[in-house]
């Protein structure tokens, strides 16, 4: 998804997950990841959605008009189902903060290691 014109301040969420060993865990993760990604792309208040694997960590970066829009997404639909399955298939963390820019991928991974783990 191309980065649109962004407001002066928005809520950024960074997730990093390591899928637990095993083919079934990888398949379950992919199932939930694809559905959650598609939900995020259509969610009210979303400004940017991107995902990438960095050093074996599955990262997502989402930008939202505000924290409330992000929380509404997190607590609904495919993402809610993914959160319920999370502890069986992956390990990791998510954090968010107010900002005025989207970090590049190397910075995403560094921020996640510093703040998310």
N, C-alpha and C positions, 0 to 999 in steps of 0.2 A: 504494500500500500504506500503510495508516495506521501511524503510528509507535506501536509497542507500548510497554509498560512496559519501560524499558531498565535493564540492570544498571548498577552504579556505575561501571564502566569497561568499555570495549569497543574493538574495532579499527574505525576508520572509514577507508574508501577513497574517494578523489575522483579521477575521471578527467575529462579534458577533451580532446576530439578535434575537429580541423577536417577535414572531408571534402575530399579533393582534388577539383579541378574535374572536371566531366563527369558525365553522366547515369548511366553504368555504375558509376562510383565511388559515387554516391549510392545506387543500387539495391543494390549489394554491401554497402555500409555498413548499410543498413536490414535486409537479410537477416541479417547477423551480429548486429546490435544487438538485433533482436527475439528471436532464438534465445538469445542470451546473457542477456538480461533475464529471459526465461522460466526459464532454468536457474537464475539467481541467486535468483529468487523461491522456488524449491523446494530450494535447497541446504541441506545440514545446517549449522547454526550461524548462518544468516543472521537478522538482527534487523530490517533495513530495506533496501528497494531503491527508488530513485527516479531518474528521468531527466528532463532538461529542456535545451532549447537556449537558451543565453544569449549574445547578441552573436555568433551564428554558431558558437559552440563547443558541441558535443554533450557535455553533462556527465552523469555518473552518480555517485550517492552510495550507497554500501552500508555498512551497519553489520554487524559480525560479532561473535560471542561472543568470538573471539580471532583472532590473526593466522594460526594454523594452519588454522582453518576457511576463512578467506579464501584462503589459498594452495592448499588442496585444491580449491576452486572454480576458481581461476585456471588450474590445471594440468589441467583435465579438460573433456570434452564440447565443447559449442558454443563456450564461451569460449576454449578452447585453439585451436579452428579459427579463431576470429576473430583471435586474436593472430598466427597464422601469416599471415593475409591483411592485417593492419594496415598494413604499410609500403607496400603497393601502393595502398591506398585512402584513407589518412588520415595526419595528423600530430598529435602531441600527447603527453601524458604522464599518468601516474598516480602518486599518492603516498598513503601511509597513515600513520596515527598512532593512538596510544591516547588516548581522550578519554572524557568523561562526558556529551556532548551532540551532537546533530546540528545543524550550522549551517544557517541559512536560505539560500535560493538566492543572494542578493547576496553573502553571505559565502563561499559555495562558490566562486563565480567569482573573488572576490578572493584567497582562499586558493590557488586553483589558479594564478593569475597570479604570486603570490609564491613558492610552493613547488614547483609542478609543472612550470613552463616552463623 
